[in-house]
Amino acid sequence: MAHDLLDRLRQRLEELNRSERKVANVILDDPTTATTMSIASLAHAAGISEPTVNRFCRNFGAKGYPDFKIKLAQSLAGGTPYVTRAVEPDDNAAQYTQKIFGATIAALDEARREIDMEAIKRMVDYLTQAKQIHFFGLGASGAVAQDAQHKFFRFNLPVMAYVDVLMQRMIAAACHTGDVVVVISYTGRTRELVDIARVAREAGAVVLGITAPDSPLSNECTATVEVSTPEDTDHYMPMTSRMIQLTLIDVLATGVTLRRGEDFLPHLKKIKDSLRETRFPPAGGA
């Protein structure tokens, strides 16, 4: 089908012969530009012949190069695909930079299309009603928890972020009705966080999760926003998952702001204005 053409290109890359792989790499590196290239331009960029390009196109179910370009354009129109391949040990700066930016854009677009809006509404409901909020995260998710504290303290209620498992366990045990605990975990399989979520829920807190679908953590939460990000965290640091988590924190904070209504905006403006004297004026003296 046209909508998964780029995904099929990526999946079949290793089984292609050397010449066809060159064509695929040119397309995968910049699929948008590839839709505007003539067959001669693509053949030149790949360093192969025009008949080889035509054979490549037929190999992917197209009648020829013009038909292949139509399918490629349709694939792009269906949303930002995961066209960037995993970072390889011999990648140069240009290659890994393009891959990381491309993977992040693709992951955010995929998450945007798959997110459960009813789950967002439920999370905003719980956060709006909270008497105090605790954000829990470890590793890269710990940095997201700290960012959440930075966003949510503006709502005139106690908000803290904890990135140490012993503190998280003690806070969870001390929770009571009216507390909201938000646990952030990419995999949802970290034993300590799953156990801490259970402790907090048993103590009377509402436990919200930003985590993977059908994970042990999601099963311990009152409500979750579930995100699934294809990412190799065994060899490289978490990248796209962290960006999705940060974006979801912004979504939830915006939802709470809107739920508070216009009467709350002067309070937010007062906080923003308090920073004015800490900054040098912009260039030009304005």
Order of alpha helices (4+ residues) and beta strands (2+ residues): alpha-alpha-alpha-alpha-alpha-alpha-alpha-alpha-beta-alpha-beta-alpha-beta-alpha-beta-alpha-beta-alpha-alpha
